[in-house]
């Protein structure tokens, strides 16, 4: 378990992704180019998984928006599937939900554009 004070950075945009985080308490912000993209506050929320799965540098910074505690799991995507299948399944579900949400938002945006 790691504790981050409000304003502390869990991970920086552009750095190698070697860990993912599971939020236990608090609120975390995802920042792209120093702009807040989304806030995460649900206990058990998995954070930082995209870059880990893609084996790429972090695509965004992860910053505590309030005092927060997280589990930090150092793992490769392959080991995640083998050692933590329940976490891998939750990640798949979360990614699917995000894709549906984004698809719906894009559809609404397209429907509201003038012909």
The first five atom37 places (N, CA, C, CB, O) and aatype in JSON, in Angstrom:
{
  "aatype": [20, 20, 20, 20, 20, 20, 20, 20, 20, 20, 20, 20, 20, 20, 20, 20, 20, 20, 20, 20, 20, 20, 20, 20, 20, 20, 20, 20, 20, 20, 20, 20, 20, 20, 20, 20, 20, 20, 20, 20, 20, 20, 20, 20, 20, 20, 20, 20, 20, 20, 20, 20, 20, 20, 20, 20, 20, 20, 20, 20, 20, 20, 20, 20, 20, 20, 20, 20, 20, 20, 20, 20, 20, 20, 20, 20, 20, 20, 20, 20, 20, 20, 20, 20, 20, 20, 20, 20, 20, 20, 20, 20, 20, 20, 20, 20, 20, 20, 20, 20, 20, 20, 20, 20, 20, 20, 20, 20, 20, 20, 20, 20, 20, 20, 20],
  "atom_mask": [
    [1, 1, 1, 1, 1],
    [1, 1, 1, 1, 1],
    [1, 1, 1, 1, 1],
    [1, 1, 1, 1, 1],
    [1, 1, 1, 1, 1],
    [1, 1, 1, 1, 1],
    [1, 1, 1, 1, 1],
    [1, 1, 1, 1, 1],
    [1, 1, 1, 1, 1],
    [1, 1, 1, 1, 1],
    [1, 1, 1, 1, 1],
    [1, 1, 1, 1, 1],
    [1, 1, 1, 1, 1],
    [1, 1, 1, 1, 1],
    [1, 1, 1, 1, 1],
    [1, 1, 1, 1, 1],
    [1, 1, 1, 1, 1],
    [1, 1, 1, 1, 1],
    [1, 1, 1, 1, 1],
    [1, 1, 1, 1, 1],
    [1, 1, 1, 1, 1],
    [1, 1, 1, 1, 1],
    [1, 1, 1, 1, 1],
    [1, 1, 1, 1, 1],
    [1, 1, 1, 1, 1],
    [1, 1, 1, 1, 1],
    [1, 1, 1, 1, 1],
    [1, 1, 1, 1, 1],
    [1, 1, 1, 1, 1],
    [1, 1, 1, 1, 1],
    [1, 1, 1, 1, 1],
    [1, 1, 1, 1, 1],
    [1, 1, 1, 1, 1],
    [1, 1, 1, 1, 1],
    [1, 1, 1, 1, 1],
    [1, 1, 1, 1, 1],
    [1, 1, 1, 1, 1],
    [1, 1, 1, 1, 1],
    [1, 1, 1, 1, 1],
    [1, 1, 1, 1, 1],
    [1, 1, 1, 1, 1],
    [1, 1, 1, 1, 1],
    [1, 1, 1, 1, 1],
    [1, 1, 1, 1, 1],
    [1, 1, 1, 1, 1],
    [1, 1, 1, 1, 1],
    [1, 1, 1, 1, 1],
    [1, 1, 1, 1, 1],
    [1, 1, 1, 1, 1],
    [1, 1, 1, 1, 1],
    [1, 1, 1, 1, 1],
    [1, 1, 1, 1, 1],
    [1, 1, 1, 1, 1],
    [1, 1, 1, 1, 1],
    [1, 1, 1, 1, 1],
    [1, 1, 1, 1, 1],
    [1, 1, 1, 1, 1],
    [1, 1, 1, 1, 1],
    [1, 1, 1, 1, 1],
    [1, 1, 1, 1, 1],
    [1, 1, 1, 1, 1],
    [1, 1, 1, 1, 1],
    [1, 1, 1, 1, 1],
    [1, 1, 1, 1, 1],
    [1, 1, 1, 1, 1],
    [1, 1, 1, 1, 1],
    [1, 1, 1, 1, 1],
    [1, 1, 1, 1, 1],
    [1, 1, 1, 1, 1],
    [1, 1, 1, 1, 1],
    [1, 1, 1, 1, 1],
    [1, 1, 1, 1, 1],
    [1, 1, 1, 1, 1],
    [1, 1, 1, 1, 1],
    [1, 1, 1, 1, 1],
    [1, 1, 1, 1, 1],
    [1, 1, 1, 1, 1],
    [1, 1, 1, 1, 1],
    [1, 1, 1, 1, 1],
    [1, 1, 1, 1, 1],
    [1, 1, 1, 1, 1],
    [1, 1, 1, 1, 1],
    [1, 1, 1, 1, 1],
    [1, 1, 1, 1, 1],
    [1, 1, 1, 1, 1],
    [1, 1, 1, 1, 1],
    [1, 1, 1, 1, 1],
    [1, 1, 1, 1, 1],
    [1, 1, 1, 1, 1],
    [1, 1, 1, 1, 1],
    [1, 1, 1, 1, 1],
    [1, 1, 1, 1, 1],
    [1, 1, 1, 1, 1],
    [1, 1, 1, 1, 1],
    [1, 1, 1, 1, 1],
    [1, 1, 1, 1, 1],
    [1, 1, 1, 1, 1],
    [1, 1, 1, 1, 1],
    [1, 1, 1, 1, 1],
    [1, 1, 1, 1, 1],
    [1, 1, 1, 1, 1],
    [1, 1, 1, 1, 1],
    [1, 1, 1, 1, 1],
    [1, 1, 1, 1, 1],
    [1, 1, 1, 1, 1],
    [1, 1, 1, 1, 1],
    [1, 1, 1, 1, 1],
    [1, 1, 1, 1, 1],
    [1, 1, 1, 1, 1],
    [1, 1, 1, 1, 1],
    [1, 1, 1, 1, 1],
    [1, 1, 1, 1, 1],
    [1, 1, 1, 1, 1],
    [1, 1, 1, 1, 1],
    [1, 1, 1, 1, 1]
  ],
  "atom_positions": [
    [[0.86, -1.18, 0.0], [0.0, 0.0, 0.0], [0.9, 1.23, 0.0], [-0.97, 0.0, 1.23], [1.86, 1.31, 0.76]],
    [[0.56, 2.18, -0.86], [1.3, 3.44, -0.9], [0.33, 4.58, -0.67], [2.04, 3.62, -2.25], [-0.83, 4.51, -1.07]],
    [[0.81, 5.62, -0.01], [0.01, 6.8, 0.28], [0.58, 7.98, -0.5], [0.0, 7.11, 1.8], [1.79, 8.19, -0.53]],
    [[-0.29, 8.74, -1.15], [0.11, 9.93, -1.89], [-0.66, 11.13, -1.36], [-0.12, 9.74, -3.42], [-1.89, 11.09, -1.24]],
    [[0.07, 12.18, -1.04], [-0.57, 13.43, -0.61], [-1.18, 14.12, -1.81], [0.45, 14.36, 0.09], [-0.77, 13.91, -2.95]],
    [[-2.17, 14.96, -1.55], [-2.79, 15.75, -2.6], [-1.7, 16.46, -3.4], [-3.79, 16.78, -2.01], [-0.82, 17.11, -2.83]],
    [[-1.77, 16.34, -4.73], [-0.79, 16.98, -5.61], [0.4, 16.12, -5.97], [-0.31, 18.22, -4.98], [1.15, 16.47, -6.89]],
    [[0.6, 15.02, -5.27], [1.73, 14.14, -5.6], [1.45, 13.33, -6.86], [2.03, 13.2, -4.43], [0.31, 12.96, -7.13]],
    [[2.5, 13.06, -7.61], [2.39, 12.32, -8.86], [2.7, 10.85, -8.63], [3.32, 12.91, -9.93], [3.74, 10.49, -8.08]],
    [[1.78, 10.0, -9.07], [1.97, 8.55, -9.0], [2.82, 8.08, -10.17], [0.61, 7.82, -9.0], [3.68, 7.21, -10.02]],
    [[2.59, 8.67, -11.35], [3.32, 8.31, -12.56], [3.3, 9.5, -13.51], [2.72, 7.04, -13.24], [2.34, 10.26, -13.56]],
    [[4.38, 9.65, -14.28], [4.52, 10.78, -15.19], [4.29, 10.36, -16.64], [5.9, 11.4, -15.04], [4.7, 9.28, -17.06]],
    [[3.63, 11.24, -17.38], [3.47, 11.04, -18.81], [4.85, 10.87, -19.45], [2.69, 12.23, -19.46], [5.76, 11.65, -19.19]],
    [[5.0, 9.84, -20.29], [6.26, 9.61, -20.99], [7.22, 8.64, -20.32], [6.95, 10.9, -21.16], [8.2, 8.21, -20.94]],
    [[6.96, 8.28, -19.06], [7.86, 7.34, -18.4], [7.44, 5.9, -18.7], [7.88, 7.59, -16.87], [6.29, 5.65, -19.06]],
    [[8.38, 4.95, -18.56], [8.02, 3.55, -18.79], [6.94, 3.09, -17.81], [9.27, 2.65, -18.67], [6.94, 3.49, -16.65]],
    [[6.04, 2.25, -18.3], [4.97, 1.72, -17.45], [5.37, 0.35, -16.95], [3.62, 1.65, -18.23], [5.45, -0.61, -17.72]],
    [[5.61, 0.26, -15.65], [5.99, -1.01, -15.04], [5.03, -1.44, -13.95], [7.4, -0.92, -14.48], [5.14, -2.54, -13.4]],
    [[4.07, -0.56, -13.63], [3.14, -0.85, -12.56], [1.73, -0.4, -12.96], [3.58, -0.17, -11.25], [1.55, 0.42, -13.86]],
    [[0.76, -0.95, -12.25], [-0.59, -0.41, -12.3], [-1.0, -0.16, -10.86], [-1.59, -1.38, -13.03], [-0.37, -0.66, -9.93]],
    [[-2.05, 0.61, -10.69], [-2.49, 1.02, -9.37], [-3.94, 0.62, -9.16], [-2.32, 2.54, -9.19], [-4.74, 0.62, -10.09]],
    [[-4.25, 0.26, -7.92], [-5.64, -0.03, -7.53], [-5.98, 0.95, -6.41], [-5.83, -1.55, -7.08], [-5.39, 0.9, -5.33]],
    [[-6.93, 1.82, -6.68], [-7.3, 2.86, -5.72], [-8.02, 2.25, -4.52], [-8.19, 3.91, -6.4], [-8.98, 1.5, -4.67]],
    [[-7.54, 2.6, -3.34], [-8.16, 2.14, -2.1], [-8.98, 3.24, -1.44], [-7.11, 1.63, -1.14], [-10.04, 3.0, -0.86]],
    [[-8.46, 4.48, -1.55], [-9.13, 5.61, -0.91], [-8.61, 6.89, -1.56], [-8.89, 5.63, 0.63], [-7.43, 6.98, -1.9]],
    [[-9.48, 7.87, -1.72], [-9.06, 9.16, -2.25], [-9.58, 9.4, -3.65], [-7.57, 9.26, -2.25], [-10.55, 8.79, -4.09]],
    [[-8.9, 10.33, -4.34], [-9.3, 10.7, -5.7], [-8.04, 10.95, -6.52], [-10.23, 11.95, -5.7], [-7.11, 11.62, -6.07]],
    [[-8.03, 10.38, -7.73], [-6.88, 10.46, -8.62], [-7.29, 11.16, -9.9], [-6.31, 9.04, -8.92], [-8.41, 10.98, -10.39]],
    [[-6.39, 11.98, -10.45], [-6.64, 12.65, -11.72], [-5.71, 12.12, -12.79], [-6.47, 14.16, -11.58], [-4.54, 11.82, -12.53]],
    [[-6.24, 12.01, -14.0], [-5.44, 11.63, -15.16], [-5.23, 12.9, -15.98], [-6.13, 10.48, -16.0], [-6.2, 13.54, -16.38]],
    [[-3.97, 13.25, -16.22], [-3.63, 14.5, -16.9], [-2.86, 14.22, -18.18], [-2.8, 15.41, -15.97], [-1.88, 13.47, -18.18]],
    [[-3.31, 14.82, -19.27], [-2.64, 14.74, -20.56], [-2.21, 16.14, -20.92], [-3.56, 14.12, -21.67], [-3.03, 17.05, -20.96]],
    [[-0.9, 16.32, -21.18], [-0.37, 17.66, -21.49], [-0.78, 18.67, -20.42], [-0.87, 18.12, -22.88], [-1.16, 19.8, -20.73]],
    [[-0.71, 18.26, -19.17], [-1.02, 19.09, -18.0], [-2.49, 19.51, -17.91], [-0.17, 20.32, -18.02], [-2.81, 20.44, -17.17]],
    [[-3.38, 18.84, -18.65], [-4.81, 19.13, -18.57], [-5.53, 17.92, -17.99], [-5.39, 19.49, -19.97], [-5.27, 16.78, -18.38]],
    [[-6.43, 18.19, -17.04], [-7.18, 17.11, -16.41], [-8.12, 16.49, -17.43], [-7.97, 17.64, -15.19], [-8.94, 17.18, -18.04]],
    [[-7.99, 15.18, -17.62], [-8.82, 14.44, -18.57], [-9.98, 13.77, -17.85], [-7.98, 13.39, -19.32], [-11.12, 13.81, -18.31]],
    [[-9.68, 13.14, -16.71], [-10.73, 12.46, -15.94], [-10.31, 12.34, -14.49], [-11.03, 11.07, -16.53], [-9.13, 12.42, -14.15]],
    [[-11.31, 12.14, -13.64], [-11.09, 11.91, -12.21], [-11.55, 10.5, -11.88], [-11.84, 12.97, -11.33], [-12.54, 10.02, -12.42]],
    [[-10.81, 9.86, -10.99], [-11.15, 8.5, -10.56], [-11.23, 8.49, -9.05], [-10.09, 7.46, -11.07], [-10.29, 8.88, -8.37]],
    [[-12.38, 8.02, -8.52], [-12.54, 8.03, -7.07], [-13.13, 6.73, -6.53], [-13.42, 9.18, -6.66], [-13.26, 6.58, -5.32]],
    [[-13.49, 5.8, -7.37], [-14.11, 4.57, -6.9], [-13.1, 3.59, -6.31], [-14.85, 3.91, -8.02], [-12.1, 3.25, -6.94]],
    [[-13.39, 3.15, -5.09], [-12.51, 2.16, -4.46], [-12.43, 0.92, -5.36], [-13.02, 1.78, -3.03], [-13.45, 0.42, -5.84]],
    [[-11.21, 0.44, -5.57], [-10.99, -0.72, -6.43], [-10.76, -0.37, -7.88], [-12.16, -1.64, -6.33], [-10.51, -1.25, -8.7]],
    [[-10.84, 0.93, -8.21], [-10.58, 1.35, -9.59], [-9.14, 1.05, -9.97], [-10.89, 2.85, -9.78], [-8.22, 1.28, -9.18]],
    [[-8.96, 0.52, -11.17], [-7.64, 0.19, -11.68], [-7.16, 1.34, -12.54], [-7.65, -1.15, -12.48], [-7.88, 1.83, -13.4]],
    [[-5.92, 1.77, -12.28], [-5.37, 2.97, -12.92], [-4.01, 2.63, -13.53], [-5.25, 4.15, -11.9], [-3.21, 1.93, -12.92]],
    [[-3.77, 3.15, -14.73], [-2.45, 3.01, -15.34], [-2.26, 1.73, -16.11], [-1.41, 3.1, -14.3], [-1.13, 1.33, -16.39]],
    [[-3.37, 1.06, -16.45], [-3.27, -0.24, -17.1], [-3.0, -0.18, -18.59], [-4.52, -1.01, -16.86], [-2.4, -1.1, -19.15]],
    [[-3.43, 0.88, -19.26], [-3.31, 0.94, -20.72], [-1.86, 0.85, -21.19], [-3.93, 2.21, -21.25], [-1.53, 0.03, -22.05]],
    [[-1.01, 1.68, -20.64], [0.39, 1.67, -21.04], [1.07, 0.35, -20.68], [1.14, 2.82, -20.39], [1.94, -0.13, -21.41]],
    [[0.66, -0.22, -19.56], [1.22, -1.5, -19.15], [0.85, -2.59, -20.15], [0.72, -1.88, -17.74], [1.7, -3.37, -20.57]],
    [[-0.43, -2.63, -20.54], [-0.88, -3.64, -21.48], [-0.21, -3.47, -22.84], [-2.41, -3.58, -21.64], [0.19, -4.44, -23.47]],
    [[-0.09, -2.22, -23.29], [0.5, -1.94, -24.59], [2.03, -1.94, -24.57], [0.01, -0.62, -25.1], [2.67, -1.84, -25.62]],
    [[2.6, -2.05, -23.37], [4.06, -2.02, -23.2], [4.64, -0.74, -23.83], [4.71, -3.28, -23.83], [5.62, -0.78, -24.57]],
    [[3.99, 0.38, -23.49], [4.41, 1.68, -23.99], [4.65, 2.62, -22.83], [3.35, 2.26, -24.95], [4.33, 2.32, -21.68]],
    [[5.23, 3.77, -23.15], [5.4, 4.8, -22.13], [4.03, 5.28, -21.69], [6.26, 5.97, -22.65], [3.04, 5.16, -22.41]],
    [[3.98, 5.84, -20.49], [2.73, 6.39, -19.97], [2.18, 7.44, -20.93], [2.93, 6.99, -18.56], [2.91, 8.34, -21.35]],
    [[0.92, 7.33, -21.27], [0.29, 8.29, -22.18], [-0.24, 9.5, -21.44], [-0.84, 7.62, -22.96], [-0.65, 10.49, -22.06]],
    [[-0.25, 9.44, -20.11], [-0.75, 10.55, -19.3], [-0.1, 10.46, -17.92], [-2.31, 10.51, -19.19], [0.43, 9.42, -17.52]],
    [[-0.15, 11.57, -17.2], [0.33, 11.59, -15.82], [-0.81, 11.22, -14.89], [0.92, 12.98, -15.45], [-1.98, 11.48, -15.18]],
    [[-0.47, 10.63, -13.76], [-1.44, 10.21, -12.75], [-1.1, 10.97, -11.48], [-1.41, 8.64, -12.52], [-0.02, 10.81, -10.92]],
    [[-2.04, 11.81, -11.02], [-1.78, 12.71, -9.89], [-2.89, 12.6, -8.86], [-1.64, 14.18, -10.39], [-4.07, 12.55, -9.21]],
    [[-2.51, 12.58, -7.58], [-3.5, 12.54, -6.5], [-4.2, 13.89, -6.42], [-2.82, 12.18, -5.14], [-3.56, 14.93, -6.26]],
    [[-5.53, 13.87, -6.54], [-6.32, 15.1, -6.41], [-6.68, 15.39, -4.96], [-7.58, 15.01, -7.26], [-7.05, 16.51, -4.61]],
    [[-6.57, 14.37, -4.14], [-6.7, 14.5, -2.69], [-5.84, 13.4, -2.09], [-8.22, 14.39, -2.21], [-5.39, 12.51, -2.81]],
    [[-5.62, 13.45, -0.79], [-4.83, 12.4, -0.16], [-5.42, 11.05, -0.55], [-4.8, 12.58, 1.4], [-6.62, 10.83, -0.43]],
    [[-4.56, 10.15, -1.03], [-5.04, 8.89, -1.58], [-4.13, 7.73, -1.22], [-5.17, 8.99, -3.08], [-2.92, 7.9, -1.08]],
    [[-4.73, 6.56, -1.07], [-3.94, 5.35, -0.88], [-4.25, 4.39, -2.01], [-4.24, 4.7, 0.51], [-5.41, 4.23, -2.42]],
    [[-3.2, 3.76, -2.52], [-3.32, 2.84, -3.65], [-2.47, 1.6, -3.41], [-2.92, 3.54, -4.97], [-1.45, 1.64, -2.72]],
    [[-2.91, 0.52, -4.0], [-2.04, -0.66, -4.12], [-1.26, -0.46, -5.4], [-2.86, -2.02, -4.12], [-1.84, -0.14, -6.44]],
    [[0.04, -0.66, -5.34], [0.86, -0.55, -6.54], [1.33, -1.96, -6.89], [2.08, 0.43, -6.32], [1.98, -2.62, -6.08]],
    [[0.99, -2.4, -8.09], [1.33, -3.75, -8.52], [2.33, -3.66, -9.66], [0.06, -4.55, -8.95], [2.01, -3.17, -10.74]],
    [[3.55, -4.15, -9.4], [4.57, -4.18, -10.44], [4.45, -5.52, -11.15], [6.02, -3.97, -9.85], [4.67, -6.57, -10.56]],
    [[4.1, -5.45, -12.45], [3.8, -6.68, -13.18], [3.84, -6.38, -14.68], [2.42, -7.26, -12.76], [3.61, -5.25, -15.1]],
    [[4.13, -7.4, -15.47], [4.0, -7.27, -16.92], [2.57, -7.65, -17.3], [5.05, -8.16, -17.67], [1.86, -8.28, -16.5]],
    [[2.15, -7.29, -18.48], [0.8, -7.65, -18.93], [0.63, -9.17, -18.94], [0.53, -7.06, -20.34], [-0.42, -9.69, -18.56]],
    [[1.65, -9.87, -19.38], [1.58, -11.33, -19.44], [1.43, -11.94, -18.05], [2.83, -11.89, -20.14], [0.61, -12.83, -17.84]],
    [[2.23, -11.46, -17.1], [2.14, -11.96, -15.72], [0.82, -11.56, -15.07], [3.3, -11.43, -14.88], [0.28, -12.3, -14.24]],
    [[0.29, -10.4, -15.45], [-1.0, -9.97, -14.92], [-2.08, -11.0, -15.24], [-1.38, -8.6, -15.49], [-2.87, -11.37, -14.37]],
    [[-2.09, -11.46, -16.47], [-3.1, -12.44, -16.9], [-2.94, -13.76, -16.14], [-2.99, -12.68, -18.42], [-3.93, -14.38, -15.75]],
    [[-1.69, -14.18, -15.95], [-1.44, -15.47, -15.29], [-1.6, -15.37, -13.77], [-0.03, -15.96, -15.63], [-2.27, -16.21, -13.17]],
    [[-1.0, -14.35, -13.16], [-0.97, -14.26, -11.7], [-2.21, -13.6, -11.09], [0.25, -13.5, -11.26], [-2.61, -13.92, -9.97]],
    [[-2.83, -12.7, -11.84], [-3.97, -11.94, -11.33], [-5.12, -11.96, -12.34], [-3.56, -10.48, -11.01], [-5.53, -10.91, -12.82]],
    [[-5.64, -13.15, -12.67], [-6.68, -13.22, -13.7], [-7.93, -12.4, -13.35], [-7.08, -14.66, -13.94], [-8.59, -11.88, -14.25]],
    [[-8.26, -12.28, -12.07], [-9.42, -11.49, -11.68], [-9.22, -10.02, -11.98], [-9.73, -11.7, -10.21], [-10.16, -9.32, -12.34]],
    [[-7.99, -9.53, -11.82], [-7.68, -8.14, -12.14], [-7.7, -7.95, -13.66], [-6.29, -7.73, -11.56], [-8.22, -6.95, -14.15]],
    [[-7.14, -8.91, -14.39], [-7.15, -8.84, -15.85], [-8.58, -8.79, -16.38], [-6.4, -10.03, -16.46], [-8.88, -8.03, -17.3]],
    [[-9.47, -9.61, -15.81], [-10.87, -9.61, -16.24], [-11.52, -8.27, -15.94], [-11.64, -10.75, -15.54], [-12.28, -7.76, -16.77]],
    [[-11.25, -7.7, -14.79], [-11.81, -6.39, -14.44], [-11.31, -5.32, -15.4], [-11.45, -6.01, -12.99], [-12.07, -4.44, -15.8]],
    [[-10.04, -5.39, -15.78], [-9.49, -4.44, -16.74], [-10.22, -4.57, -18.08], [-7.97, -4.67, -16.94], [-10.59, -3.56, -18.68]],
    [[-10.44, -5.78, -18.54], [-11.17, -5.99, -19.8], [-12.56, -5.39, -19.73], [-11.26, -7.48, -20.12], [-13.0, -4.73, -20.67]],
    [[-13.26, -5.6, -18.63], [-14.6, -5.04, -18.46], [-14.56, -3.52, -18.46], [-15.23, -5.55, -17.17], [-15.39, -2.87, -19.09]],
    [[-13.58, -2.94, -17.75], [-13.46, -1.49, -17.69], [-13.16, -0.9, -19.07], [-12.37, -1.08, -16.69], [-13.73, 0.13, -19.44]],
    [[-12.27, -1.55, -19.81], [-11.94, -1.07, -21.15], [-13.15, -1.14, -22.07], [-10.78, -1.88, -21.74], [-13.39, -0.22, -22.86]],
    [[-13.92, -2.21, -21.96], [-15.13, -2.34, -22.77], [-16.13, -1.23, -22.42], [-15.78, -3.73, -22.57], [-16.75, -0.65, -23.32]],
    [[-16.29, -0.94, -21.14], [-17.21, 0.13, -20.72], [-16.75, 1.49, -21.26], [-17.31, 0.19, -19.17], [-17.56, 2.29, -21.72]],
    [[-15.44, 1.72, -21.21], [-14.91, 2.99, -21.73], [-15.15, 3.1, -23.23], [-13.41, 3.11, -21.42], [-15.49, 4.17, -23.73]],
    [[-14.98, 2.0, -23.94], [-15.19, 2.01, -25.39], [-16.65, 2.29, -25.72], [-14.76, 0.67, -26.0], [-16.94, 3.07, -26.63]],
    [[-17.56, 1.68, -25.0], [-19.0, 1.94, -25.21], [-19.31, 3.4, -24.93], [-19.88, 1.02, -24.31], [-20.01, 4.05, -25.71]],
    [[-18.79, 3.93, -23.83], [-19.04, 5.33, -23.48], [-18.5, 6.27, -24.56], [-18.39, 5.66, -22.12], [-19.18, 7.22, -24.95]],
    [[-17.29, 6.01, -25.02], [-16.68, 6.85, -26.05], [-17.46, 6.76, -27.36], [-15.22, 6.45, -26.28], [-17.67, 7.77, -28.03]],
    [[-17.88, 5.56, -27.73], [-18.67, 5.36, -28.94], [-19.98, 6.14, -28.86], [-18.95, 3.87, -29.18], [-20.38, 6.79, -29.82]],
    [[-20.64, 6.07, -27.72], [-21.89, 6.81, -27.52], [-21.66, 8.31, -27.6], [-22.52, 6.46, -26.18], [-22.46, 9.03, -28.2]],
    [[-20.59, 8.79, -27.0], [-20.29, 10.22, -27.03], [-20.01, 10.69, -28.45], [-19.08, 10.54, -26.13], [-20.48, 11.76, -28.86]],
    [[-19.25, 9.89, -29.21], [-18.95, 10.25, -30.59], [-20.22, 10.24, -31.44], [-17.91, 9.3, -31.18], [-20.4, 11.09, -32.31]],
    [[-21.08, 9.28, -31.19], [-22.34, 9.19, -31.92], [-23.21, 10.42, -31.65], [-23.09, 7.91, -31.53], [-23.79, 11.0, -32.57]],
    [[-23.3, 10.82, -30.38], [-24.07, 12.01, -30.03], [-23.49, 13.26, -30.66], [-24.12, 12.17, -28.52], [-24.21, 14.11, -31.16]],
    [[-22.16, 13.35, -30.64], [-21.49, 14.5, -31.23], [-21.79, 14.56, -32.73], [-19.95, 14.43, -30.98], [-22.11, 15.63, -33.26]],
    [[-21.67, 13.42, -33.4], [-21.93, 13.38, -34.83], [-23.37, 13.72, -35.14], [-21.59, 12.0, -35.4], [-23.64, 14.43, -36.11]],
    [[-24.31, 13.25, -34.33], [-25.73, 13.53, -34.55], [-26.08, 15.0, -34.32], [-26.57, 12.67, -33.64], [-27.09, 15.48, -34.83]],
    [[-25.26, 15.71, -33.55], [-25.53, 17.11, -33.25], [-24.83, 18.07, -34.22], [-25.11, 17.42, -31.84], [-25.0, 19.28, -34.13]],
    [[-24.05, 17.52, -35.15], [-23.38, 18.37, -36.14], [-24.37, 18.72, -37.25], [-22.13, 17.65, -36.73], [-25.22, 17.91, -37.61]],
    [[-24.25, 19.93, -37.78], [-25.14, 20.3, -38.9], [-24.82, 19.45, -40.13], [-25.0, 21.8, -39.23], [-23.68, 19.05, -40.35]],
    [[-25.85, 19.19, -40.91], [-25.66, 18.38, -42.14], [-24.92, 19.14, -43.2], [-27.0, 17.93, -42.69], [-24.68, 18.61, -44.29]]
  ]
}
